[in-house]
Each structure stands twice: as C-alpha cells, then as structure tokens.
Amino acid sequence: MTKPRTKTFEELTAEIEDGKKKIRQFENREKLLRQKLSQEERRTRSHRLIVRGAVFESIVPEAKDMTDEEAAALLRLALTSEPAREYLKKRAGGTTS
C-alpha cells in the first residue's frame, strides 16, 4: 500500500487562503441577507402603519383636519375607556378584574 502524499507548505498555505476567501464570501452574503431582512421588516411596518392610519381616518373623518397631537390625544382618550381596556385584555388573553 502506498502512503498518501503529504501536502507542501505552499499547498497548505493556498488552502488556508482559499478557506479565508470563502469565509469572507459567506460573511458578505450574510450581511446582504441581513440588509434584505431589515428592508423587508421596514416595508412591512410601513405598510401596516399606512393601513392602520387609513382605517383610523375612515372611522374618524375629522382626523384629517387634526394635528398629530390632537389625533394622539383622541386615541389615548378612546383607548383608555373601560370598553377599550376590556377588549384589549380579552384580545391579550388576560383575565378581567
């Protein structure tokens, strides 16, 4: 039986460099994928905010003429009412007290 040939110093060094190159390629690929994921999350959030804003304006047409502060105050007032709090508790699966 013949003994397997051992690799030379140059061959081992080239293999190490090839491995490092592949690592850099995978790291760059990971970075691109993370950027795509972040963009998709931003797009999804923007879409959700637009849809919910449109729902709010369709329910409260006067909201179109309100300042942001006035709209926020109205929402705070509406969402701190007892029926709203009960609804949110039930939605979260909590118990009512």
Biopython code that builds the backbone (N, CA, C, O; Angstrom):
import numpy as np
from Bio.PDB.StructureBuilder import StructureBuilder

atoms = [
    (1, "MET", "N", (0.844, -1.184, 0.000)),
    (1, "MET", "CA", (0.000, 0.000, 0.000)),
    (1, "MET", "C", (0.888, 1.247, 0.000)),
    (1, "MET", "O", (1.915, 1.312, 0.675)),
    (2, "THR", "N", (0.451, 2.219, -0.777)),
    (2, "THR", "CA", (1.258, 3.434, -0.833)),
    (2, "THR", "C", (0.742, 4.448, 0.176)),
    (2, "THR", "O", (-0.454, 4.553, 0.447)),
    (3, "LYS", "N", (1.679, 5.172, 0.707)),
    (3, "LYS", "CA", (1.371, 6.206, 1.693)),
    (3, "LYS", "C", (0.830, 7.439, 0.970)),
    (3, "LYS", "O", (1.403, 7.842, -0.042)),
    (4, "PRO", "N", (-0.291, 8.071, 1.471)),
    (4, "PRO", "CA", (-0.809, 9.261, 0.801)),
    (4, "PRO", "C", (0.237, 10.380, 0.801)),
    (4, "PRO", "O", (0.976, 10.563, 1.768)),
    (5, "ARG", "N", (0.277, 11.110, -0.294)),
    (5, "ARG", "CA", (1.251, 12.185, -0.429)),
    (5, "ARG", "C", (0.905, 13.322, 0.532)),
    (5, "ARG", "O", (-0.252, 13.734, 0.611)),
    (6, "THR", "N", (1.879, 13.821, 1.247)),
    (6, "THR", "CA", (1.653, 14.948, 2.144)),
    (6, "THR", "C", (1.709, 16.238, 1.330)),
    (6, "THR", "O", (2.444, 16.343, 0.349)),
    (7, "LYS", "N", (0.930, 17.192, 1.753)),
    (7, "LYS", "CA", (0.856, 18.447, 1.018)),
    (7, "LYS", "C", (2.059, 19.318, 1.363)),
    (7, "LYS", "O", (2.612, 19.256, 2.461)),
    (8, "THR", "N", (2.431, 20.112, 0.402)),
    (8, "THR", "CA", (3.564, 21.013, 0.614)),
    (8, "THR", "C", (3.097, 22.237, 1.397)),
    (8, "THR", "O", (1.900, 22.486, 1.543)),
    (9, "PHE", "N", (4.061, 22.982, 1.889)),
    (9, "PHE", "CA", (3.784, 24.222, 2.619)),
    (9, "PHE", "C", (2.963, 25.170, 1.757)),
    (9, "PHE", "O", (2.012, 25.782, 2.244)),
    (10, "GLU", "N", (3.317, 25.299, 0.494)),
    (10, "GLU", "CA", (2.612, 26.195, -0.423)),
    (10, "GLU", "C", (1.168, 25.743, -0.637)),
    (10, "GLU", "O", (0.257, 26.569, -0.688)),
    (11, "GLU", "N", (0.961, 24.434, -0.760)),
    (11, "GLU", "CA", (-0.388, 23.914, -0.953)),
    (11, "GLU", "C", (-1.257, 24.166, 0.279)),
    (11, "GLU", "O", (-2.426, 24.532, 0.166)),
    (12, "LEU", "N", (-0.665, 23.964, 1.451)),
    (12, "LEU", "CA", (-1.407, 24.215, 2.701)),
    (12, "LEU", "C", (-1.733, 25.698, 2.845)),
    (12, "LEU", "O", (-2.838, 26.060, 3.248)),
    (13, "THR", "N", (-0.774, 26.546, 2.517)),
    (13, "THR", "CA", (-0.993, 27.991, 2.598)),
    (13, "THR", "C", (-2.099, 28.409, 1.625)),
    (13, "THR", "O", (-2.958, 29.220, 1.969)),
    (14, "ALA", "N", (-2.074, 27.853, 0.415)),
    (14, "ALA", "CA", (-3.106, 28.174, -0.579)),
    (14, "ALA", "C", (-4.473, 27.707, -0.090)),
    (14, "ALA", "O", (-5.472, 28.393, -0.302)),
    (15, "GLU", "N", (-4.526, 26.552, 0.560)),
    (15, "GLU", "CA", (-5.792, 26.039, 1.101)),
    (15, "GLU", "C", (-6.332, 26.961, 2.187)),
    (15, "GLU", "O", (-7.532, 27.229, 2.249)),
    (16, "ILE", "N", (-5.437, 27.441, 3.040)),
    (16, "ILE", "CA", (-5.838, 28.373, 4.107)),
    (16, "ILE", "C", (-6.395, 29.653, 3.486)),
    (16, "ILE", "O", (-7.442, 30.142, 3.909)),
    (17, "GLU", "N", (-5.708, 30.190, 2.496)),
    (17, "GLU", "CA", (-6.172, 31.419, 1.839)),
    (17, "GLU", "C", (-7.519, 31.199, 1.159)),
    (17, "GLU", "O", (-8.387, 32.071, 1.192)),
    (18, "ASP", "N", (-7.689, 30.036, 0.547)),
    (18, "ASP", "CA", (-8.967, 29.716, -0.087)),
    (18, "ASP", "C", (-10.082, 29.656, 0.967)),
    (18, "ASP", "O", (-11.192, 30.139, 0.745)),
    (19, "GLY", "N", (-9.765, 29.062, 2.099)),
    (19, "GLY", "CA", (-10.745, 28.993, 3.194)),
    (19, "GLY", "C", (-11.114, 30.377, 3.702)),
    (19, "GLY", "O", (-12.284, 30.663, 3.954)),
    (20, "LYS", "N", (-10.102, 31.241, 3.851)),
    (20, "LYS", "CA", (-10.358, 32.613, 4.306)),
    (20, "LYS", "C", (-11.227, 33.372, 3.297)),
    (20, "LYS", "O", (-12.102, 34.149, 3.678)),
    (21, "LYS", "N", (-10.970, 33.134, 1.997)),
    (21, "LYS", "CA", (-11.755, 33.786, 0.954)),
    (21, "LYS", "C", (-13.215, 33.340, 1.036)),
    (21, "LYS", "O", (-14.130, 34.154, 0.907)),
    (22, "LYS", "N", (-13.420, 32.049, 1.249)),
    (22, "LYS", "CA", (-14.785, 31.535, 1.367)),
    (22, "LYS", "C", (-15.482, 32.109, 2.593)),
    (22, "LYS", "O", (-16.672, 32.421, 2.545)),
    (23, "ILE", "N", (-14.749, 32.249, 3.688)),
    (23, "ILE", "CA", (-15.325, 32.846, 4.903)),
    (23, "ILE", "C", (-15.771, 34.274, 4.614)),
    (23, "ILE", "O", (-16.875, 34.664, 4.996)),
    (24, "ARG", "N", (-14.924, 35.062, 3.942)),
    (24, "ARG", "CA", (-15.285, 36.447, 3.604)),
    (24, "ARG", "C", (-16.524, 36.481, 2.708)),
    (24, "ARG", "O", (-17.392, 37.338, 2.873)),
    (25, "GLN", "N", (-16.603, 35.539, 1.754)),
    (25, "GLN", "CA", (-17.762, 35.491, 0.865)),
    (25, "GLN", "C", (-19.039, 35.183, 1.656)),
    (25, "GLN", "O", (-20.081, 35.796, 1.424)),
    (26, "PHE", "N", (-18.950, 34.234, 2.589)),
    (26, "PHE", "CA", (-20.124, 33.905, 3.402)),
    (26, "PHE", "C", (-20.504, 35.061, 4.319)),
    (26, "PHE", "O", (-21.688, 35.318, 4.536)),
    (27, "GLU", "N", (-19.508, 35.760, 4.858)),
    (27, "GLU", "CA", (-19.808, 36.914, 5.712)),
    (27, "GLU", "C", (-20.492, 38.019, 4.904)),
    (27, "GLU", "O", (-21.429, 38.655, 5.385)),
    (28, "ASN", "N", (-20.017, 38.244, 3.672)),
    (28, "ASN", "CA", (-20.657, 39.254, 2.812)),
    (28, "ASN", "C", (-22.072, 38.832, 2.457)),
    (28, "ASN", "O", (-22.984, 39.660, 2.431)),
    (29, "ARG", "N", (-22.258, 37.553, 2.185)),
    (29, "ARG", "CA", (-23.599, 37.043, 1.862)),
    (29, "ARG", "C", (-24.534, 37.225, 3.060)),
    (29, "ARG", "O", (-25.688, 37.625, 2.904)),
    (30, "GLU", "N", (-24.020, 36.927, 4.255)),
    (30, "GLU", "CA", (-24.819, 37.113, 5.470)),
    (30, "GLU", "C", (-25.209, 38.582, 5.631)),
    (30, "GLU", "O", (-26.352, 38.894, 5.965)),
    (31, "LYS", "N", (-24.252, 39.480, 5.393)),
    (31, "LYS", "CA", (-24.521, 40.914, 5.513)),
    (31, "LYS", "C", (-25.629, 41.337, 4.543)),
    (31, "LYS", "O", (-26.533, 42.082, 4.922)),
    (32, "LEU", "N", (-25.561, 40.861, 3.289)),
    (32, "LEU", "CA", (-26.591, 41.193, 2.301)),
    (32, "LEU", "C", (-27.954, 40.657, 2.715)),
    (32, "LEU", "O", (-28.967, 41.341, 2.574)),
    (33, "LEU", "N", (-27.975, 39.432, 3.227)),
    (33, "LEU", "CA", (-29.244, 38.837, 3.648)),
    (33, "LEU", "C", (-29.837, 39.593, 4.835)),
    (33, "LEU", "O", (-31.050, 39.790, 4.904)),
    (34, "ARG", "N", (-28.987, 40.016, 5.767)),
    (34, "ARG", "CA", (-29.474, 40.797, 6.916)),
    (34, "ARG", "C", (-30.042, 42.136, 6.447)),
    (34, "ARG", "O", (-31.053, 42.598, 6.976)),
    (35, "GLN", "N", (-29.401, 42.760, 5.462)),
    (35, "GLN", "CA", (-29.905, 44.024, 4.914)),
    (35, "GLN", "C", (-31.262, 43.813, 4.247)),
    (35, "GLN", "O", (-32.174, 44.621, 4.425)),
    (36, "LYS", "N", (-31.401, 42.729, 3.479)),
    (36, "LYS", "CA", (-32.679, 42.433, 2.834)),
    (36, "LYS", "C", (-33.767, 42.199, 3.877)),
    (36, "LYS", "O", (-34.894, 42.671, 3.722)),
    (37, "LEU", "N", (-33.430, 41.473, 4.933)),
    (37, "LEU", "CA", (-34.393, 41.215, 6.003)),
    (37, "LEU", "C", (-34.818, 42.522, 6.659)),
    (37, "LEU", "O", (-36.003, 42.736, 6.915)),
    (38, "SER", "N", (-33.858, 43.391, 6.928)),
    (38, "SER", "CA", (-34.157, 44.682, 7.547)),
    (38, "SER", "C", (-35.059, 45.520, 6.640)),
    (38, "SER", "O", (-36.001, 46.153, 7.117)),
    (39, "GLN", "N", (-34.777, 45.528, 5.342)),
    (39, "GLN", "CA", (-35.611, 46.270, 4.397)),
    (39, "GLN", "C", (-37.023, 45.711, 4.354)),
    (39, "GLN", "O", (-37.993, 46.466, 4.298)),
    (40, "GLU", "N", (-37.139, 44.393, 4.379)),
    (40, "GLU", "CA", (-38.461, 43.762, 4.349)),
    (40, "GLU", "C", (-39.243, 44.092, 5.624)),
    (40, "GLU", "O", (-40.447, 44.342, 5.572)),
    (41, "GLU", "N", (-38.549, 44.092, 6.767)),
    (41, "GLU", "CA", (-39.216, 44.440, 8.028)),
    (41, "GLU", "C", (-39.692, 45.890, 7.997)),
    (41, "GLU", "O", (-40.796, 46.190, 8.451)),
    (42, "ARG", "N", (-38.858, 46.798, 7.460)),
    (42, "ARG", "CA", (-39.258, 48.212, 7.345)),
    (42, "ARG", "C", (-40.446, 48.360, 6.411)),
    (42, "ARG", "O", (-41.377, 49.107, 6.709)),
    (43, "ARG", "N", (-40.427, 47.650, 5.269)),
    (43, "ARG", "CA", (-41.524, 47.723, 4.310)),
    (43, "ARG", "C", (-42.822, 47.220, 4.945)),
    (43, "ARG", "O", (-43.882, 47.822, 4.768)),
    (44, "THR", "N", (-42.729, 46.120, 5.679)),
    (44, "THR", "CA", (-43.909, 45.555, 6.339)),
    (44, "THR", "C", (-44.451, 46.523, 7.385)),
    (44, "THR", "O", (-45.663, 46.714, 7.484)),
    (45, "ARG", "N", (-43.568, 47.129, 8.160)),
    (45, "ARG", "CA", (-44.002, 48.084, 9.185)),
    (45, "ARG", "C", (-44.649, 49.309, 8.531)),
    (45, "ARG", "O", (-45.698, 49.769, 8.981)),
    (46, "SER", "N", (-44.033, 49.833, 7.482)),
    (46, "SER", "CA", (-44.590, 50.997, 6.787)),
    (46, "SER", "C", (-45.975, 50.684, 6.242)),
    (46, "SER", "O", (-46.890, 51.498, 6.368)),
    (47, "HIS", "N", (-46.134, 49.530, 5.646)),
    (47, "HIS", "CA", (-47.430, 49.128, 5.111)),
    (47, "HIS", "C", (-48.471, 49.055, 6.227)),
    (47, "HIS", "O", (-49.590, 49.547, 6.078)),
    (48, "ARG", "N", (-48.089, 48.434, 7.351)),
    (48, "ARG", "CA", (-49.015, 48.308, 8.478)),
    (48, "ARG", "C", (-49.435, 49.687, 8.991)),
    (48, "ARG", "O", (-50.614, 49.913, 9.264)),
    (49, "LEU", "N", (-48.485, 50.603, 9.120)),
    (49, "LEU", "CA", (-48.798, 51.948, 9.617)),
    (49, "LEU", "C", (-49.720, 52.695, 8.654)),
    (49, "LEU", "O", (-50.640, 53.389, 9.086)),
    (50, "ILE", "N", (-49.477, 52.555, 7.370)),
    (50, "ILE", "CA", (-50.328, 53.223, 6.380)),
    (50, "ILE", "C", (-51.746, 52.667, 6.429)),
    (50, "ILE", "O", (-52.715, 53.425, 6.419)),
    (51, "VAL", "N", (-51.866, 51.353, 6.483)),
    (51, "VAL", "CA", (-53.193, 50.725, 6.518)),
    (51, "VAL", "C", (-53.940, 51.147, 7.777)),
    (51, "VAL", "O", (-55.119, 51.494, 7.715)),
    (52, "ARG", "N", (-53.261, 51.117, 8.913)),
    (52, "ARG", "CA", (-53.938, 51.470, 10.168)),
    (52, "ARG", "C", (-54.290, 52.951, 10.216)),
    (52, "ARG", "O", (-55.324, 53.324, 10.770)),
    (53, "GLY", "N", (-53.445, 53.791, 9.645)),
    (53, "GLY", "CA", (-53.769, 55.213, 9.560)),
    (53, "GLY", "C", (-54.996, 55.443, 8.691)),
    (53, "GLY", "O", (-55.838, 56.285, 9.001)),
    (54, "ALA", "N", (-55.091, 54.690, 7.603)),
    (54, "ALA", "CA", (-56.251, 54.809, 6.713)),
    (54, "ALA", "C", (-57.516, 54.335, 7.423)),
    (54, "ALA", "O", (-58.578, 54.937, 7.262)),
    (55, "VAL", "N", (-57.412, 53.274, 8.198)),
    (55, "VAL", "CA", (-58.571, 52.786, 8.961)),
    (55, "VAL", "C", (-59.008, 53.862, 9.951)),
    (55, "VAL", "O", (-60.197, 54.158, 10.070)),
    (56, "PHE", "N", (-58.047, 54.443, 10.656)),
    (56, "PHE", "CA", (-58.354, 55.496, 11.631)),
    (56, "PHE", "C", (-59.078, 56.656, 10.948)),
    (56, "PHE", "O", (-60.090, 57.141, 11.455)),
    (57, "GLU", "N", (-58.562, 57.103, 9.798)),
    (57, "GLU", "CA", (-59.205, 58.217, 9.095)),
    (57, "GLU", "C", (-60.567, 57.843, 8.528)),
    (57, "GLU", "O", (-61.439, 58.702, 8.397)),
    (58, "SER", "N", (-60.761, 56.565, 8.190)),
    (58, "SER", "CA", (-62.076, 56.178, 7.680)),
    (58, "SER", "C", (-63.107, 56.136, 8.803)),
    (58, "SER", "O", (-64.289, 56.384, 8.569)),
    (59, "ILE", "N", (-62.668, 55.825, 10.016)),
    (59, "ILE", "CA", (-63.583, 55.780, 11.165)),
    (59, "ILE", "C", (-63.806, 57.186, 11.728)),
    (59, "ILE", "O", (-64.906, 57.524, 12.165)),
    (60, "VAL", "N", (-62.750, 57.993, 11.709)),
    (60, "VAL", "CA", (-62.827, 59.356, 12.244)),
    (60, "VAL", "C", (-62.444, 60.324, 11.115)),
    (60, "VAL", "O", (-61.293, 60.753, 11.038)),
    (61, "PRO", "N", (-63.388, 60.666, 10.249)),
    (61, "PRO", "CA", (-63.064, 61.557, 9.127)),
    (61, "PRO", "C", (-62.480, 62.897, 9.576)),
    (61, "PRO", "O", (-61.692, 63.511, 8.857)),
    (62, "GLU", "N", (-62.873, 63.343, 10.771)),
    (62, "GLU", "CA", (-62.358, 64.623, 11.299)),
    (62, "GLU", "C", (-60.850, 64.565, 11.544)),
    (62, "GLU", "O", (-60.203, 65.604, 11.677)),
    (63, "ALA", "N", (-60.297, 63.370, 11.605)),
    (63, "ALA", "CA", (-58.864, 63.216, 11.879)),
    (63, "ALA", "C", (-58.014, 63.871, 10.797)),
    (63, "ALA", "O", (-56.876, 64.266, 11.049)),
    (64, "LYS", "N", (-58.563, 63.985, 9.605)),
    (64, "LYS", "CA", (-57.811, 64.614, 8.505)),
    (64, "LYS", "C", (-57.452, 66.053, 8.824)),
    (64, "LYS", "O", (-56.428, 66.560, 8.366)),
    (65, "ASP", "N", (-58.297, 66.713, 9.613)),
    (65, "ASP", "CA", (-58.063, 68.126, 9.954)),
    (65, "ASP", "C", (-57.387, 68.299, 11.306)),
    (65, "ASP", "O", (-57.156, 69.428, 11.738)),
    (66, "MET", "N", (-57.063, 67.193, 11.987)),
    (66, "MET", "CA", (-56.427, 67.268, 13.307)),
    (66, "MET", "C", (-54.908, 67.333, 13.170)),
    (66, "MET", "O", (-54.323, 66.861, 12.196)),
    (67, "THR", "N", (-54.300, 67.937, 14.184)),
    (67, "THR", "CA", (-52.836, 67.876, 14.257)),
    (67, "THR", "C", (-52.462, 66.476, 14.764)),
    (67, "THR", "O", (-53.318, 65.732, 15.243)),
    (68, "ASP", "N", (-51.208, 66.138, 14.656)),
    (68, "ASP", "CA", (-50.758, 64.840, 15.172)),
    (68, "ASP", "C", (-51.029, 64.722, 16.674)),
    (68, "ASP", "O", (-51.419, 63.663, 17.167)),
    (69, "GLU", "N", (-50.819, 65.814, 17.380)),
    (69, "GLU", "CA", (-51.047, 65.812, 18.825)),
    (69, "GLU", "C", (-52.525, 65.594, 19.160)),
    (69, "GLU", "O", (-52.858, 64.857, 20.088)),
    (70, "GLU", "N", (-53.405, 66.244, 18.392)),
    (70, "GLU", "CA", (-54.844, 66.072, 18.621)),
    (70, "GLU", "C", (-55.285, 64.640, 18.326)),
    (70, "GLU", "O", (-56.087, 64.069, 19.065)),
    (71, "ALA", "N", (-54.762, 64.065, 17.249)),
    (71, "ALA", "CA", (-55.109, 62.677, 16.905)),
    (71, "ALA", "C", (-54.602, 61.729, 17.987)),
    (71, "ALA", "O", (-55.295, 60.783, 18.361)),
    (72, "ALA", "N", (-53.393, 61.980, 18.489)),
    (72, "ALA", "CA", (-52.835, 61.132, 19.553)),
    (72, "ALA", "C", (-53.671, 61.255, 20.821)),
    (72, "ALA", "O", (-53.923, 60.258, 21.497)),
    (73, "ALA", "N", (-54.106, 62.479, 21.149)),
    (73, "ALA", "CA", (-54.935, 62.684, 22.342)),
    (73, "ALA", "C", (-56.265, 61.945, 22.206)),
    (73, "ALA", "O", (-56.736, 61.333, 23.165)),
    (74, "LEU", "N", (-56.873, 62.002, 21.017)),
    (74, "LEU", "CA", (-58.128, 61.292, 20.785)),
    (74, "LEU", "C", (-57.943, 59.782, 20.965)),
    (74, "LEU", "O", (-58.753, 59.122, 21.615)),
    (75, "LEU", "N", (-56.882, 59.253, 20.389)),
    (75, "LEU", "CA", (-56.622, 57.812, 20.524)),
    (75, "LEU", "C", (-56.378, 57.422, 21.983)),
    (75, "LEU", "O", (-56.873, 56.398, 22.453)),
    (76, "ARG", "N", (-55.607, 58.254, 22.694)),
    (76, "ARG", "CA", (-55.366, 57.962, 24.117)),
    (76, "ARG", "C", (-56.681, 57.940, 24.895)),
    (76, "ARG", "O", (-56.926, 57.044, 25.702)),
    (77, "LEU", "N", (-57.510, 58.931, 24.638)),
    (77, "LEU", "CA", (-58.794, 59.022, 25.316)),
    (77, "LEU", "C", (-59.659, 57.804, 24.976)),
    (77, "LEU", "O", (-60.242, 57.182, 25.864)),
    (78, "ALA", "N", (-59.735, 57.475, 23.707)),
    (78, "ALA", "CA", (-60.572, 56.346, 23.276)),
    (78, "ALA", "C", (-60.043, 55.016, 23.820)),
    (78, "ALA", "O", (-60.825, 54.154, 24.221)),
    (79, "LEU", "N", (-58.741, 54.852, 23.835)),
    (79, "LEU", "CA", (-58.172, 53.561, 24.226)),
    (79, "LEU", "C", (-58.023, 53.378, 25.732)),
    (79, "LEU", "O", (-57.690, 52.290, 26.201)),
    (80, "THR", "N", (-58.270, 54.440, 26.485)),
    (80, "THR", "CA", (-58.245, 54.279, 27.937)),
    (80, "THR", "C", (-59.653, 54.131, 28.502)),
    (80, "THR", "O", (-59.828, 54.022, 29.716)),
    (81, "SER", "N", (-60.657, 54.126, 27.627)),
    (81, "SER", "CA", (-62.030, 53.905, 28.095)),
    (81, "SER", "C", (-62.166, 52.463, 28.576)),
    (81, "SER", "O", (-61.415, 51.585, 28.150)),
    (82, "GLU", "N", (-63.114, 52.231, 29.452)),
    (82, "GLU", "CA", (-63.297, 50.883, 30.007)),
    (82, "GLU", "C", (-63.596, 49.837, 28.931)),
    (82, "GLU", "O", (-63.001, 48.759, 28.970)),
    (83, "PRO", "N", (-64.492, 50.103, 27.968)),
    (83, "PRO", "CA", (-64.729, 49.086, 26.923)),
    (83, "PRO", "C", (-63.462, 48.756, 26.121)),
    (83, "PRO", "O", (-63.222, 47.599, 25.776)),
    (84, "ALA", "N", (-62.665, 49.775, 25.832)),
    (84, "ALA", "CA", (-61.427, 49.527, 25.079)),
    (84, "ALA", "C", (-60.459, 48.698, 25.906)),
    (84, "ALA", "O", (-59.822, 47.786, 25.378)),
    (85, "ARG", "N", (-60.338, 49.000, 27.195)),
    (85, "ARG", "CA", (-59.431, 48.246, 28.067)),
    (85, "ARG", "C", (-59.876, 46.791, 28.181)),
    (85, "ARG", "O", (-59.045, 45.884, 28.163)),
    (86, "GLU", "N", (-61.183, 46.566, 28.298)),
    (86, "GLU", "CA", (-61.712, 45.199, 28.374)),
    (86, "GLU", "C", (-61.418, 44.440, 27.081)),
    (86, "GLU", "O", (-60.995, 43.284, 27.107)),
    (87, "TYR", "N", (-61.649, 45.106, 25.957)),
    (87, "TYR", "CA", (-61.384, 44.470, 24.663)),
    (87, "TYR", "C", (-59.913, 44.067, 24.562)),
    (87, "TYR", "O", (-59.595, 42.949, 24.155)),
    (88, "LEU", "N", (-59.023, 44.982, 24.936)),
    (88, "LEU", "CA", (-57.596, 44.690, 24.840)),
    (88, "LEU", "C", (-57.186, 43.565, 25.793)),
    (88, "LEU", "O", (-56.327, 42.752, 25.453)),
    (89, "LYS", "N", (-57.787, 43.511, 26.973)),
    (89, "LYS", "CA", (-57.495, 42.418, 27.906)),
    (89, "LYS", "C", (-57.924, 41.082, 27.317)),
    (89, "LYS", "O", (-57.181, 40.102, 27.369)),
    (90, "LYS", "N", (-59.138, 41.051, 26.754)),
    (90, "LYS", "CA", (-59.631, 39.810, 26.145)),
    (90, "LYS", "C", (-58.756, 39.418, 24.966)),
    (90, "LYS", "O", (-58.437, 38.242, 24.789)),
    (91, "ARG", "N", (-58.368, 40.398, 24.162)),
    (91, "ARG", "CA", (-57.515, 40.145, 22.996)),
    (91, "ARG", "C", (-56.175, 39.567, 23.397)),
    (91, "ARG", "O", (-55.625, 38.714, 22.701)),
    (92, "ALA", "N", (-55.645, 40.035, 24.531)),
    (92, "ALA", "CA", (-54.355, 39.549, 25.008)),
    (92, "ALA", "C", (-54.491, 38.222, 25.748)),
    (92, "ALA", "O", (-53.492, 37.597, 26.103)),
    (93, "GLY", "N", (-55.723, 37.798, 25.978)),
    (93, "GLY", "CA", (-55.940, 36.528, 26.694)),
    (93, "GLY", "C", (-55.857, 36.684, 28.188)),
    (93, "GLY", "O", (-55.798, 35.692, 28.914)),
    (94, "GLY", "N", (-55.851, 37.916, 28.662)),
    (94, "GLY", "CA", (-55.788, 38.168, 30.094)),
    (94, "GLY", "C", (-57.139, 38.013, 30.749)),
    (94, "GLY", "O", (-58.161, 37.890, 30.074)),
    (95, "THR", "N", (-57.137, 38.018, 32.048)),
    (95, "THR", "CA", (-58.396, 37.941, 32.768)),
    (95, "THR", "C", (-58.844, 39.347, 33.135)),
    (95, "THR", "O", (-58.031, 40.258, 33.292)),
    (96, "THR", "N", (-60.128, 39.498, 33.266)),
    (96, "THR", "CA", (-60.660, 40.819, 33.643)),
    (96, "THR", "C", (-60.743, 40.878, 35.161)),
    (96, "THR", "O", (-60.956, 39.864, 35.827)),
    (97, "SER", "N", (-60.573, 42.080, 35.693)),
    (97, "SER", "CA", (-60.675, 42.221, 37.147)),
    (97, "SER", "C", (-61.771, 43.161, 37.549)),
    (97, "SER", "O", (-61.984, 43.387, 38.740)),
]
sb = StructureBuilder()
sb.init_structure("model")
sb.init_model(0)
sb.init_chain("A")
sb.init_seg("    ")
for serial, (resi, resn, name, xyz) in enumerate(atoms, 1):
    if name == "N":
        sb.init_residue(resn, " ", resi, " ")
    sb.init_atom(name, np.array(xyz, "f"), 0.0, 1.0, " ", f" {name:<3s}", serial, name[0])
structure = sb.get_structure()
